[in-house]
Amino acid sequence: MEPSRNRILAEMAVETTGLGNVLDKITKNHRKTLGLMRDIADAKTYGVISDDPNTGITEIARPIGVIGAVVPSPWKPKGSEWTIRCPVKS
């Protein structure tokens, strides 16, 4: 994550929610971004995912757009509801 963008996002999060502090959010954003990139680095997201010659089944993935999003909210019950509802509606 670009350091200046990380700081802006951290400042916005603290300002919007009134929770946490900017330096901790910068560290958290950086670590979470690196962790996510590590987790999905080898994930096959398009093309032939698997091919089983015994059954003749080939799994092919194609991009269809955004299927989920994280919606930050200072009111936790509403945030959780929208985080679940938005991808399901799409």
N, C-alpha and C positions, 0 to 999 in steps of 0.2 A: 504494500500500500504506500502510495506517495506520502511522505511525511507531512507536507503542508495540508494535504487533504485529510489525513488522519487527524491532525490537530483541529481542523475546522469541524469535522464530524463529532469529535469528542466535546468540543465547546458547545455545539448545538445540542448534543444529548444532555449535558449538564444543565444548560439554560432551559431547555424544554421541560425536563422532568424534575429538576431541582434535586436530583439524586447523584451521589458520587462526586468525584473530582476529575478534572481534566487529565492530569498526568496518569492516573490509574486507567482511565478510559483509553488513552493513547496506547498504553501497554497492552490492555485487553484486546483492542482492535487489531493491533499488530500480531499478537500471538494467535488470535482466532483466525485471521486471514491466512497466516502461514500454515496453521493446522488444517484448514479447509483445503488449501491448495495441495498440501501433502496427501490428504485423504482422497482427493479426486484426480490426482496427477495421472494415474495409470488406468482410470476408469474409461471404458469404451462407451462413447455416447452417441455414435452414429455409425452407419455401415453394418457389416456383418458382425454381430455380437457373438454368436456361437453357431456351430454347424455340426450336426450329429449324423454321420453317414449311415449309422445303423437304422435310424428311424426316418431318415430323409428330411428331418426338420432343420430349417435354417432360420435363426432369429436375426431380423434386420431392424435396426433402429433408425429413425429419422427425426430430425428436429421439428418440434411443433410449437415452440415458443415458451414463454414463461408459464410454469405450472404451479409455482408457489412463491410466496413472498413473506418477508418478516415485516410486521407492522408494529413499530415501537409505540407504546402508549403508557402514560403515567398511571392510568387506571388499569390494573392488571386483569380483572375479569373481562373487560371489553377488549383489551389487546389480544388475549388468548382466543376469544370468540372470533375476532376478525382474522387472526392468523390462520385459523382452521377454516373459516367460512369462505374467504376469498379464493383460495385454490380450488375448493370443491365446486364453487359456482362457475369457474372458468371453463 
